[in-house]
Amino acid sequence: MVANNANEAAVMQAILELQKVVLSVSLETAKFRTLLKRLEKTLRTIQPILYGSGRLSKVLDRPEHEIKMFIFYVDNGRSLVTKCTTIKCWNVYKKIVHVSRLIRLDHELWRFFESELVGNVSPSMRTLMEINALGDKMDQVLSIVTERAGGFSSSCSVPGLPDVVVGLDFHLQEVKRRLMNDGNQVLTVSAPGGCGKTTLIKLLCHDHDVKDFFGENIFYVTVSRTTSLKTIVQKLFAQYLNVKHHEIQTDEEAKNQLENVLRQMGPGRILLVLDDVWSESESIIQDLKFSIPGYKILVTSRFFFPRFGSTYELTLLNDEDARTLLCYSAFPYDGIPTNVPDDLVTKMVKCCKGFPLALTVIGASLCGQGVLKWRTTLKKWSDGQSIFDTNKTLLLSLGASVDALEEFPIARECFLDLGSFPEDEKIAASALMDMWVELYNLDEEGMYTIEYLLELSSRNLISLVLARKDASELEGYCNEHFVTQHDLLRELAIHLSSQEPIAHRKRVFIEFNGNNVPTWCIKQTQHPIAARLLSITTDETFLSMWFDLKAPKLEVLVLNVRSLIYALPRFISKMIQLKVLDITSYGIYPSVLHELPLISSLFNLKRMRLEHVSLSPSIHSIFELKKLQKLSFIMCEFGNALDKCPVDAPPMLPKLLDLELDRCYDLKKFPSELCSLDQLEKLSITNCHELENLPKELGSLSNLETLRLHSCTRLAKLPSSIGNLCNLIFLDISDCLSISSLPDQIGELNALRVLKMSGCRGLEELPDSVTNLSLLEDVICDEETSYLWSYFESYLCDLKINIVEDDRFATFMKIVGQ
């Protein structure tokens, strides 16, 4: 009893100390805000257990060493939380490691108190668990046939195969190769629900080479979302050892008993298959790792588990295999009948986007139906009805991954926002950040944007392309990072966003086919919509024949353009609450923008992004915006638009903090008039290969903290006035191939902490004044440039020289492009 009381006191003290640190750090720093709030909520949920009569005793009814380990983990958690205030590094990946550790701490707290917390599961969560139970089975449906009659009937064997397996031959060989030759103990096969992961693993377990390799020691268990280590081990004992009622008291006991059993099976190889593992069960995979020669774990999941190293991403079906699967589902007996035209089958295959589950479910729904059913189904989709309206099974399967975001409500909203962008196009993470900063009050550096994108990526709802691994906290986490999304998942986002009447939706998506205005738009002209986000997508034949639209609460407007000439809609001038405007042309050539002066009436606009558009002098109306904080020009064609910036007018853009010009290939000079933006903190002029010099007035930007000039290959020198930038913390001149020397005034940058200068091939020496850069912490450069800095290391005690790999091919391509 004394021991129990001592353990209770120790656990209470550890939890309360952790809670105190979390609350303190949350108030002290904005870093890791979302995760600290999540920890705070978890600790509040646990608190009643600490003081509830006998509840803590029930939780501590477990082996002594398990309690000691938990206390040790919580004590380490305090140190982990404290580091949130001090962690700093120029490499974003180190930040992401800290994020993953905080998430793991939260998961461990839940796992330890699970027995007492499970009773607090809400009815909505129970409903979600039931849906997920159905969703977990959806991956197993790649055809409408039942399993082979001659398949294995014993419960101790791998489940049987369907009669028809399509498009998995290459994946089988690749997974087999990794499993048998890779040094990693854990291999994860990852893909969205309904892509065929379970079928692939069944196929692999029945493969003759795999059976010869592992012999009889192939153990297969399906992991439900709410499972525990104890339950999995009991399943294994029941199925494979024929022990039906083996009592296991704790997870630790389960782990030890399973390890003993597996060791006794030696010296042969062993394969443990864990099918359909959800993110909540990641720790179970770790617990099932044992140091046994020849022991492997094969996992299938909708999620990524990067901590285990090896992941195989299962891709979707190609057109030929997709057609085969659809036809087998729709015509299982005699092939395509003569009364169903071949072009209808082709169109139906295209609509399914290569998704095995979609092909199977839709094919089954058309089985035995006449040509009229095929035509009406296609017409409904072409008229704007969602594929999910007619296929509830498909909605349940794919929707389960979105429903699982219930505890991350902002991440769910972020997923739904992705329907704002055209299909089959890359989405810039910085464009998403602009939206989410205003809609959800995220940080302006992009750290939380990347956090939510990583959350969605880990659930296979998006693909996140990190274009540069050396992205810095100071230059922004989202620069040059992109998001891609499968068409069917994009359609899912649109479908889930469109459940309410149009007038009451939070986000509204409009797509024009030619100049045909959607019917509801015409009906809605007399009534306002309540949307906070509006996306309008037009094609290359659109003639800017607009309708009237009232959206008084609109905060974000996304215009997706393809036509060569595009006039802004006049109703934009009435959107007085608009905070974010994103205009992107996806055509071959930049779209010529007209009616830009309408923008001057957007008094509350804070962020504006123009991409792949051609601009005229009417751009000066943008300079009249009083509250604009960020302005981005991406791949814009300026012509003479910046030749005569207004100088006699009132101060330009008095609130502007961030100005970005990227891949603006005809930008030859940066207007000196823009150096009057005295509030500017970030200036980014990157990949502008025609830019030859910067104005001497650059030194007037007294509040500038970040200056990015990456890959301006013709830029010959930095102005001597750069020494006046007394607040400059971050300077990037990497891949500025024509810079041969740095001005002596570089040594006057007393606040400079980070200098990126890899790929400056023309640079032969550094001025002696660099010894005055007393706060310089990081120089990121190639090996050749590092030799120049080695002479000055003794003068700069805090300096760290970070050598990045030299990409000679990329450098060659920049030289060729000049």
C-alpha positions in Angstrom: 0.0 0.0 0.0 2.9 2.3 0.8 4.4 1.6 -2.6 1.1 2.4 -4.3 0.8 5.7 -2.3 4.4 6.5 -3.2 3.8 5.8 -6.9 0.6 7.9 -6.8 2.5 10.8 -5.3 5.3 10.5 -7.8 3.0 10.3 -10.8 0.9 13.2 -9.6 4.0 15.3 -9.0 5.4 14.5 -12.4 2.1 15.3 -14.2 1.6 18.6 -12.3 5.2 19.7 -12.9 4.8 19.0 -16.6 1.5 20.9 -16.6 3.1 23.9 -14.9 6.0 23.9 -17.5 3.5 23.6 -20.4 1.4 26.6 -19.1 4.5 28.7 -18.5 6.1 28.0 -21.9 2.8 28.6 -23.7 2.8 32.1 -22.3 6.4 32.7 -23.0 6.7 31.7 -26.7 4.6 31.5 -29.8 6.7 28.6 -31.1 5.0 25.2 -31.2 1.8 26.9 -30.0 -0.6 24.3 -31.5 1.3 21.3 -30.0 1.6 23.0 -26.6 -2.2 23.7 -26.6 -2.8 20.0 -27.4 -0.6 19.0 -24.5 -2.3 21.4 -22.2 -5.7 20.0 -23.2 -4.5 16.4 -22.6 -3.2 17.3 -19.2 -6.5 19.0 -18.3 -8.3 15.8 -19.4 -6.0 13.7 -17.2 -6.3 16.0 -14.1 -9.7 14.5 -12.8 -8.1 11.1 -12.7 -5.4 12.3 -10.4 -8.0 13.5 -7.8 -10.8 11.1 -8.5 -11.5 8.5 -5.9 -9.5 5.4 -6.7 -9.1 6.3 -10.4 -5.3 6.8 -10.2 -4.9 3.5 -8.3 -6.6 1.7 -11.2 -4.2 3.3 -13.7 -1.2 2.3 -11.6 -2.4 -1.3 -11.3 0.6 -2.4 -13.5 4.2 -3.5 -13.0 6.5 -1.3 -11.0 9.0 -0.8 -13.8 6.3 0.4 -16.2 5.3 3.1 -13.7 9.0 4.1 -13.2 9.5 4.3 -17.0 6.4 6.6 -17.4 7.6 9.0 -14.6 11.0 9.1 -16.3 9.3 9.8 -19.7 7.2 12.6 -18.2 10.3 14.1 -16.5 12.1 14.1 -19.8 8.9 15.7 -21.3 9.5 18.8 -19.1 12.9 19.3 -20.6 11.4 18.8 -24.1 8.8 21.4 -23.5 11.3 23.8 -22.0 13.4 23.6 -25.1 10.6 25.1 -27.1 11.7 28.5 -26.0 15.4 28.1 -26.9 15.5 25.8 -29.9 16.9 27.5 -33.0 18.6 26.3 -36.1 18.6 27.3 -39.7 17.5 23.8 -40.8 13.8 23.3 -40.7 14.1 19.5 -40.3 15.5 19.9 -36.8 12.3 21.8 -35.9 10.2 19.0 -37.4 12.0 16.5 -35.2 11.1 18.5 -32.1 7.5 18.6 -33.3 7.4 14.8 -33.7 8.8 14.4 -30.1 6.1 16.6 -28.7 3.4 14.6 -30.5 4.9 11.4 -29.1 4.8 12.8 -25.6 1.1 13.6 -26.0 0.5 10.0 -27.3 2.3 8.5 -24.4 0.2 10.5 -21.9 -3.0 9.2 -23.5 -1.7 5.6 -23.7 -0.8 5.5 -20.0 -4.1 6.8 -18.8 -6.1 5.0 -21.6 -8.1 2.7 -19.3 -9.6 5.7 -17.5 -9.9 8.0 -20.5 -11.7 5.5 -22.7 -15.0 6.1 -20.8 -14.9 9.8 -21.8 -15.1 9.1 -25.6 -17.9 11.2 -27.0 -20.8 9.8 -29.0 -19.5 11.4 -32.2 -16.1 9.7 -31.7 -17.9 6.3 -31.2 -19.7 6.9 -34.5 -16.5 7.8 -36.1 -14.9 4.6 -34.8 -17.7 2.6 -36.3 -17.2 4.3 -39.7 -13.5 3.6 -39.5 -14.2 0.0 -38.8 -15.9 -0.1 -42.2 -13.2 2.0 -43.8 -10.5 -0.4 -42.5 -12.1 -3.1 -44.7 -12.3 -1.0 -47.9 -8.7 -1.6 -48.9 -9.6 -5.3 -49.2 -12.2 -4.6 -52.0 -10.4 -4.7 -55.3 -13.1 -6.8 -57.0 -16.7 -7.8 -56.3 -15.8 -11.5 -56.2 -15.7 -13.5 -53.0 -12.4 -15.1 -51.9 -11.4 -18.3 -53.6 -13.3 -21.4 -52.5 -10.0 -23.2 -52.3 -8.4 -20.5 -50.0 -7.2 -21.1 -46.5 -10.1 -21.7 -44.1 -8.1 -21.9 -40.9 -8.1 -18.8 -38.8 -4.3 -19.2 -38.2 -3.4 -18.4 -41.9 -3.0 -15.3 -44.0 -6.4 -14.4 -45.5 -7.1 -15.7 -49.0 -6.8 -13.8 -52.3 -9.5 -12.4 -54.5 -10.0 -14.2 -57.9 -8.7 -11.2 -59.8 -5.8 -8.9 -58.8 -5.0 -6.1 -61.2 -2.0 -3.8 -61.5 0.1 -5.0 -58.5 2.8 -7.1 -60.2 5.4 -4.3 -60.2 4.5 -3.3 -56.6 4.8 -6.9 -55.5 8.3 -7.3 -56.9 9.5 -4.0 -55.4 8.0 -4.7 -51.9 9.4 -8.3 -52.0 12.8 -7.0 -52.9 12.8 -4.5 -50.0 11.4 -7.0 -47.5 14.0 -9.6 -48.3 17.1 -7.4 -49.0 16.6 -4.2 -47.1 18.4 -3.8 -43.8 15.5 -2.0 -42.1 13.5 -4.2 -39.7 10.2 -2.3 -40.4 8.8 -1.8 -43.9 5.6 0.3 -44.2 3.3 0.2 -47.3 1.5 3.5 -47.3 -1.4 4.9 -49.5 -4.9 6.4 -49.0 -7.7 4.1 -48.1 -9.0 2.0 -51.0 -5.7 1.8 -52.9 -5.1 -1.9 -52.5 -2.6 -2.1 -49.7 -4.2 -5.1 -48.0 -4.6 -7.0 -51.3 -0.9 -6.3 -52.1 0.2 -7.7 -48.7 -2.0 -10.7 -49.1 -0.5 -11.3 -52.5 3.0 -11.0 -51.0 2.3 -13.4 -48.1 1.1 -16.1 -50.6 4.1 -15.5 -52.9 6.3 -18.6 -53.3 9.5 -16.7 -52.9 8.3 -15.1 -49.7 7.0 -18.4 -48.3 10.3 -20.0 -49.1 12.2 -17.1 -47.4 10.1 -17.0 -44.2 8.8 -20.6 -44.2 5.9 -21.2 -41.8 6.7 -18.1 -39.7 4.4 -15.6 -41.4 2.0 -14.0 -38.9 -0.8 -11.7 -40.1 -3.0 -9.6 -37.9 -5.4 -6.8 -38.7 -5.0 -3.8 -36.4 -8.2 -1.9 -35.5 -8.0 1.8 -34.7 -8.8 1.4 -31.0 -6.5 -1.7 -30.5 -3.9 -2.2 -27.8 -0.6 -4.2 -27.8 -2.2 -6.7 -25.4 -5.1 -7.3 -27.8 -2.8 -7.8 -30.8 -0.6 -10.3 -28.9 -3.8 -12.2 -27.7 -4.9 -12.4 -31.4 -1.6 -13.8 -32.4 -1.6 -16.4 -29.6 -5.2 -17.4 -30.5 -4.7 -17.6 -34.2 -1.2 -19.0 -34.5 -0.5 -20.9 -31.2 -4.1 -22.1 -30.9 -4.2 -20.7 -27.3 -7.8 -19.4 -27.1 -8.1 -18.0 -23.6 -4.6 -16.8 -22.7 -4.9 -14.1 -20.1 -2.4 -11.2 -20.4 -2.7 -8.4 -17.8 -0.6 -5.6 -19.2 1.0 -4.4 -22.5 4.5 -5.0 -21.0 3.6 -8.6 -20.2 2.2 -9.0 -23.7 5.4 -7.6 -25.2 7.7 -9.9 -23.1 5.6 -13.1 -23.8 5.5 -12.5 -27.5 9.3 -11.8 -27.6 9.9 -15.1 -25.7 7.7 -17.0 -28.1 9.4 -15.5 -31.2 12.9 -16.3 -29.9 11.9 -19.9 -29.4 11.0 -20.1 -33.0 14.6 -19.5 -34.1 16.9 -19.7 -35.9 14.6 -19.3 -38.9 13.3 -16.0 -40.3 10.0 -14.4 -39.0 7.6 -12.0 -40.7 4.9 -10.2 -38.7 2.3 -8.4 -40.8 0.3 -5.5 -39.2 -2.5 -4.6 -41.5 -4.3 -1.2 -41.4 -2.3 0.5 -38.7 -3.6 4.0 -37.7 -1.4 6.8 -36.5 -2.6 6.3 -32.9 -1.0 2.9 -32.9 2.5 4.0 -34.0 3.9 3.2 -30.6 2.7 -0.4 -31.0 5.0 -0.9 -34.0 7.9 0.2 -31.8 6.9 -2.1 -29.0 6.9 -5.1 -31.4 10.4 -4.4 -32.6 12.7 -7.1 -31.1 16.4 -7.7 -31.6 15.9 -11.1 -33.2 18.0 -12.1 -36.2 15.8 -12.5 -39.3 12.7 -10.9 -37.7 10.8 -8.4 -39.9 7.6 -6.3 -39.5 5.5 -5.4 -42.5 3.0 -2.6 -41.9 0.1 -1.3 -44.1 -1.3 2.1 -43.3 -3.0 5.2 -44.6 -0.3 7.1 -42.7 3.5 7.6 -42.9 5.7 6.5 -40.1 9.0 8.2 -40.9 10.7 7.1 -37.6 10.9 3.5 -39.0 12.8 4.5 -42.0 11.6 2.4 -44.9 8.3 3.3 -46.6 6.9 2.1 -49.9 4.2 4.4 -51.4 1.7 2.4 -53.3 0.7 4.4 -56.4 -2.7 4.3 -58.3 -3.5 2.3 -61.3 -2.5 3.3 -64.8 -5.2 3.6 -67.5 -4.9 0.1 -68.8 -5.1 -1.6 -65.4 -7.9 0.8 -64.3 -9.9 -0.2 -67.4 -9.4 -3.9 -66.6 -10.6 -3.5 -63.0 -13.6 -1.5 -64.0 -14.7 -3.9 -66.7 -14.3 -6.9 -64.4 -16.4 -5.2 -61.8 -19.1 -4.1 -64.3 -19.0 -7.1 -66.6 -17.8 -10.0 -64.5 -19.1 -12.7 -66.8 -19.0 -12.0 -70.5 -16.8 -8.8 -71.0 -18.1 -5.5 -72.4 -21.5 -6.0 -74.1 -22.0 -4.6 -77.5 -24.7 -2.2 -76.3 -22.2 -0.3 -74.1 -20.1 1.9 -76.3 -16.3 1.8 -75.7 -16.1 5.6 -75.2 -18.5 5.4 -72.3 -16.2 2.9 -70.6 -13.2 5.1 -71.3 -14.9 8.2 -69.8 -16.0 6.2 -66.7 -12.4 5.0 -66.2 -11.2 8.6 -66.4 -13.7 9.7 -63.8 -12.4 7.2 -61.3 -8.9 8.7 -61.5 -7.1 5.3 -61.1 -8.5 4.7 -57.6 -9.0 0.9 -57.2 -11.8 1.3 -54.7 -13.6 3.8 -56.9 -13.3 1.6 -60.0 -14.6 -1.4 -58.0 -17.5 0.3 -56.3 -18.6 2.2 -59.4 -18.2 -0.8 -61.7 -20.3 -2.9 -59.3 -23.0 -0.2 -59.3 -23.2 -0.4 -63.1 -23.1 -4.2 -63.2 -26.1 -5.5 -65.2 -27.2 -1.9 -66.1 -28.0 -0.7 -69.6 -26.3 2.0 -71.5 -28.8 4.6 -70.2 -27.5 4.1 -66.7 -24.0 4.7 -67.9 -24.9 7.9 -69.7 -27.0 9.3 -66.9 -24.3 8.6 -64.3 -21.7 10.4 -66.5 -24.1 13.3 -67.1 -24.7 13.8 -63.4 -21.0 14.1 -62.9 -20.5 16.5 -65.8 -23.3 18.6 -64.5 -21.5 19.2 -61.3 -22.9 16.3 -59.2 -20.1 14.7 -57.1 -19.0 11.1 -57.6 -19.6 10.8 -53.8 -23.3 11.7 -54.2 -23.9 8.4 -55.8 -21.3 6.2 -54.1 -21.7 6.2 -50.3 -19.3 3.3 -49.8 -16.6 5.4 -51.5 -17.4 8.4 -49.4 -17.3 6.3 -46.2 -13.9 4.9 -47.1 -12.1 8.0 -48.1 -14.0 10.3 -45.7 -12.9 8.2 -42.8 -9.4 9.7 -43.1 -10.9 13.2 -43.0 -13.2 12.3 -40.1 -10.1 11.1 -38.2 -9.0 14.8 -38.1 -11.7 15.5 -35.5 -9.1 16.2 -32.8 -7.3 18.6 -35.3 -10.2 20.8 -36.4 -7.9 23.4 -38.1 -6.1 20.6 -40.1 -9.6 19.4 -41.3 -10.5 23.0 -42.4 -7.1 23.3 -44.2 -7.9 20.0 -46.1 -11.2 21.4 -47.2 -9.6 24.6 -48.3 -7.5 22.7 -50.8 -10.6 22.4 -53.0 -9.9 26.0 -53.9 -7.2 25.1 -56.4 -7.4 23.4 -59.9 -6.9 19.7 -60.2 -3.5 18.4 -61.3 -1.7 21.6 -60.3 1.0 22.1 -57.7 -0.1 24.4 -54.9 2.6 26.7 -53.3 2.8 26.3 -49.6 3.3 30.0 -49.3 -0.1 30.6 -51.0 -1.7 28.4 -48.4 0.1 30.2 -45.6 -1.3 33.5 -46.9 -4.9 32.1 -46.6 -4.5 30.3 -43.3 -2.7 33.2 -41.5 -5.9 35.2 -42.0 -8.5 32.5 -41.7 -7.1 30.6 -38.7 -4.7 33.1 -37.2 -1.6 31.0 -37.9 1.9 32.3 -37.6 3.3 34.4 -40.4 6.6 32.5 -40.7 4.8 29.4 -41.9 5.8 27.0 -39.2 2.3 26.0 -38.3 1.3 25.9 -42.0 4.0 23.3 -42.5 2.9 21.5 -39.3 -0.7 21.1 -40.6 0.6 20.1 -44.1 2.8 17.4 -42.5 -0.3 16.2 -40.5 -2.3 15.9 -43.8 0.6 14.4 -45.6 1.1 11.8 -42.8 -2.5 10.7 -43.5 -2.0 10.5 -47.2 -4.5 13.3 -47.9 -1.9 15.3 -49.7 1.7 15.0 -51.0 4.1 17.6 -49.6 7.1 18.4 -51.8 9.9 19.9 -49.8 11.8 21.5 -52.7 14.7 22.7 -50.5 16.0 20.9 -47.5 18.0 23.9 -46.3 14.9 26.1 -45.7 15.5 28.5 -42.8 13.3 29.6 -40.0 14.4 33.2 -40.8 13.5 33.1 -44.5 10.2 31.3 -43.9 9.3 27.7 -43.8 7.0 27.7 -46.9 9.3 29.1 -49.5 9.7 26.8 -52.5 7.6 24.1 -50.9 4.6 22.7 -52.8 1.5 20.6 -52.2 0.0 18.1 -54.7 -3.3 16.3 -54.2 -5.0 13.4 -55.9 -8.0 14.5 -58.0 -10.4 12.3 -56.1 -9.3 13.7 -52.7 -9.7 17.2 -54.1 -13.2 16.2 -55.1 -13.8 14.9 -51.6 -12.8 18.2 -50.2 -15.3 20.0 -52.5 -18.0 17.5 -51.7 -17.6 17.8 -47.9 -17.5 21.6 -48.2 -20.8 21.7 -50.2 -23.2 20.0 -47.8 -25.0 23.2 -46.7 -27.1 25.5 -48.9 -24.9 27.7 -50.9 -25.9 30.9 -49.0 -24.6 29.4 -45.7 -21.4 27.6 -46.8 -18.1 28.7 -45.3 -16.4 28.2 -48.6 -17.8 28.3 -52.1 -16.2 26.9 -55.2 -17.3 28.1 -58.7 -16.1 26.6 -62.0 -16.9 28.1 -65.4 -17.1 26.0 -68.5 -16.5 28.6 -71.2 -18.8 31.5 -70.5 -21.7 29.5 -69.1 -22.5 30.9 -65.7 -23.5 28.2 -63.2 -27.3 28.3 -62.7 -27.1 28.9 -59.0 -25.0 32.0 -59.5 -27.7 33.6 -61.5 -30.3 32.8 -58.9 -28.1 34.0 -56.1 -27.4 37.5 -57.5 -30.1 39.1 -55.4 -29.0 37.4 -52.1 -25.6 37.6 -50.4 -23.5 34.5 -49.6 -21.9 34.1 -46.1 -18.7 32.4 -47.4 -15.3 33.4 -45.9 -13.5 31.8 -48.8 -14.5 32.0 -52.5 -12.7 30.2 -55.4 -13.5 30.9 -59.0 -11.9 28.8 -61.7 -12.3 29.7 -65.4 -11.0 28.1 -68.6 -9.0 29.3 -71.6 -12.2 30.3 -73.5 -13.6 32.6 -70.7 -14.3 36.1 -71.9 -14.6 37.8 -68.5 -18.4 38.0 -68.8 -19.1 38.3 -65.1 -22.3 38.1 -63.1 -23.0 40.1 -59.9 -22.2 38.5 -56.6 -22.6 39.8 -53.0 -20.2 38.3 -50.5 -20.0 40.9 -47.6 -18.2 38.5 -45.2 -15.6 37.2 -47.8 -12.0 37.2 -46.4 -10.2 35.1 -49.1 -10.7 35.2 -52.9 -8.8 32.8 -55.1 -9.0 33.4 -58.9 -7.7 30.5 -61.0 -7.2 31.8 -64.6 -6.4 30.1 -67.9 -7.4 32.7 -70.5 -4.9 34.9 -72.2 -6.8 38.1 -71.3 -8.6 38.3 -68.0 -10.6 41.2 -66.5 -11.2 41.2 -62.7 -14.9 41.0 -61.8 -16.5 44.3 -60.8 -18.1 42.8 -57.7 -14.6 42.6 -56.2 -14.8 46.3 -55.3 -17.7 45.6 -52.9 -15.8 42.9 -50.9 -14.8 45.3 -48.2 -13.8 42.6 -45.7 -11.4 40.9 -48.2 -8.0 40.2 -46.6 -6.4 37.8 -49.1 -6.4 38.0 -52.9 -4.7 35.2 -54.9 -4.7 35.5 -58.7 -2.9 32.7 -60.6 -2.8 31.9 -64.3 -2.3 28.3 -65.2 -2.2 28.9 -69.0 0.8 28.4 -71.2 1.4 32.2 -71.4 1.0 34.8 -68.7 -2.5 36.1 -68.6 -2.9 39.9 -69.2 -4.8 41.4 -66.3 -7.3 44.2 -66.8 -9.4 46.2 -64.3 -6.6 46.2 -61.7 -7.7 49.6 -60.4 -10.7 47.8 -58.8 -8.2 46.6 -56.2 -7.7 50.0 -54.8 -11.1 49.9 -53.1 -10.1 46.8 -51.0 -9.3 48.8 -47.9 -8.8 45.8 -45.6 -6.6 43.7 -48.0 -3.6 42.4 -46.2 -2.1 39.8 -48.6 -2.0 39.8 -52.3 -0.4 37.1 -54.6 -0.1 37.4 -58.4 1.3 34.5 -60.3 2.1 34.1 -64.0 0.3 37.2 -65.0 1.3 40.1 -67.3 1.1 43.5 -65.7 0.7 47.1 -67.0 1.2 50.5 -65.3 -2.2 50.1 -63.8 -0.4 48.0 -61.2 0.2 51.4 -59.4 -3.3 51.1 -58.0 -1.9 48.3 -55.7 0.5 50.8 -54.2 -2.5 52.8 -52.8 -3.5 50.0 -50.4 -3.1 51.2 -46.9 -3.3 47.9 -45.0 -1.4 45.6 -47.3 1.2 43.6 -45.4 2.5 41.1 -48.0 2.8 41.4 -51.7 4.0 38.6 -54.0 4.8 38.6 -57.7 5.5 35.1 -58.9 6.5 34.5 -62.5 5.0 37.8 -63.5 5.8 39.7 -66.7 6.3 43.4 -65.8 7.1 45.0 -69.2 7.1 48.7 -68.4 4.7 48.3 -65.4 7.4 49.4 -62.8 9.1 52.1 -65.0 7.3 55.0 -63.4 6.4 54.3 -59.8 4.5 57.2 -58.2 6.6 59.5 -56.2 4.4 62.5 -55.5 1.5 60.4 -54.2 1.0 59.7 -50.5 3.5 57.1 -49.0 3.2 53.8 -50.9 2.1 50.7 -49.0 2.7 52.2 -45.5 2.0 48.8 -43.8 3.9 46.5 -46.2 6.2 44.1 -44.3 7.0 41.5 -47.0 7.7 42.0 -50.7 8.4 38.9 -52.9 9.5 38.8 -56.5 10.3 35.3 -57.8 11.0 34.0 -61.3 10.1 37.4 -62.8 12.3 36.8 -65.9 12.0 40.3 -67.4 12.8 42.2 -64.2 16.0 44.1 -65.1 16.0 46.5 -62.2 14.4 47.0 -58.8 12.7 50.4 -58.7 14.4 52.8 -56.3 11.0 54.2 -55.4 10.2 50.9 -53.7 13.1 51.6 -51.3 10.8 54.1 -49.6 8.9 51.2 -47.9 10.2 52.1 -44.5 8.2 49.4 -42.7 9.5 46.5 -44.9 11.0 43.6 -43.0 11.4 41.0 -45.8 12.5 41.6 -49.3 12.8 38.5 -51.6 14.1 38.9 -55.2 14.9 35.3 -56.3 15.4 33.5 -59.6 15.2 36.9 -61.5 17.9 36.1 -64.0 17.8 39.5 -65.8 18.4 41.6 -62.7 21.8 43.2 -63.0 22.0 45.6 -60.1 20.2 46.9 -57.1 19.6 50.6 -56.4 21.8 52.5 -54.0 18.6 53.5 -52.2 18.4 49.9 -50.9 20.1 51.1 -47.7 17.0 53.2 -46.9 15.1 50.1 -45.9 16.1 50.6 -42.3 13.7 47.9 -40.9 14.7 45.2 -43.3 15.5 41.9 -41.4 15.5 39.4 -44.3 17.0 39.9 -47.8 16.9 37.0 -50.2 18.6 37.4 -53.6 18.9 33.7 -54.3 19.8 32.7 -57.9 19.8 36.2 -59.4 22.5 35.0 -61.8 23.4 38.3 -63.5 23.5 40.3 -60.3 27.1 41.6 -60.3 27.4 43.3 -56.9 25.7 44.4 -53.8 25.3 48.2 -53.3 27.6 49.8 -50.7 24.6 51.2 -49.0 23.8 47.6 -47.8 25.8 48.6 -44.7 23.0 50.8 -43.6 20.7 47.8 -43.1 21.3 47.8 -39.3 18.5 45.4 -38.6 19.4 42.8 -41.3 19.5 39.3 -39.7 19.4 37.0 -42.8 21.1 37.5 -46.1 20.9 35.0 -49.0 23.1 35.5 -52.1 23.3 31.8 -52.9 23.7 31.0 -56.7 24.4 34.6 -57.5 27.0 33.4 -60.1 28.2 36.9 -61.2 29.1 38.3 -57.8 32.9 38.5 -57.7 33.3 40.5 -54.4 31.4 41.8 -51.4 31.4 45.4 -50.5 33.5 46.5 -47.4 30.3 47.8 -45.9 29.1 44.2 -45.4 31.0 44.4 -42.1 28.6 47.0 -40.9 25.7 44.5 -40.7 25.9 44.4 -37.0 22.7 42.3 -36.6 23.5 39.6 -39.2 23.1 36.1 -37.9 22.7 33.9 -41.1 24.5 34.3 -44.4 23.7 31.9 -47.3 26.2 32.0 -50.2 26.6 28.6 -51.7 27.2 28.6 -55.5 28.8 32.0 -55.6 31.3 30.8 -58.1 32.7 34.2 -59.1 33.6 35.1 -55.5 37.4 35.0 -55.0 37.9 36.7 -51.6 36.1 38.2 -48.6 36.6 41.7 -47.3 38.5 41.9 -44.0 35.5 43.8 -42.6 33.6 40.4 -42.1 35.5 40.2 -38.9 33.2 42.9 -37.5 30.1 40.5 -38.0 30.1 39.7 -34.3 26.6 38.2 -34.2 27.1 36.0 -37.2 26.2 32.4 -36.3 25.7 30.5 -39.5 27.4 30.7 -42.9 25.8 28.2 -45.4 28.1 27.7 -48.3 29.8 25.2 -50.6 33.1 23.6 -49.9 35.1 26.1 -52.0 33.6 29.2 -50.2 34.2 27.5 -46.8 37.9 27.9 -47.4 37.5 31.7 -47.7 35.8 31.8 -44.3 38.3 29.5 -42.6 40.7 32.5 -42.4 38.2 34.4 -40.3 36.9 31.7 -37.9 39.2 32.8 -35.1 37.7 36.3 -35.2 34.1 35.1 -35.0 33.7 32.9 -32.0 30.1 32.0 -32.6 30.5 31.2 -36.3 29.4 27.8 -37.6 30.3 27.1 -41.3 27.7 24.7 -42.8 28.8 23.1 -46.0 26.0 22.1 -48.4 26.4 19.7 -51.3 27.4 21.3 -54.5 24.8 20.7 -57.3 27.0 21.2 -60.4 24.2 20.3 -62.8 21.8 22.9 -61.3 24.6 25.5 -61.6 25.3 24.5 -65.2 21.6 25.0 -66.0 21.6 28.4 -64.4 24.6 29.4 -66.5 23.0 28.1 -69.7 19.8 30.0 -68.9 21.6 33.4 -68.8 
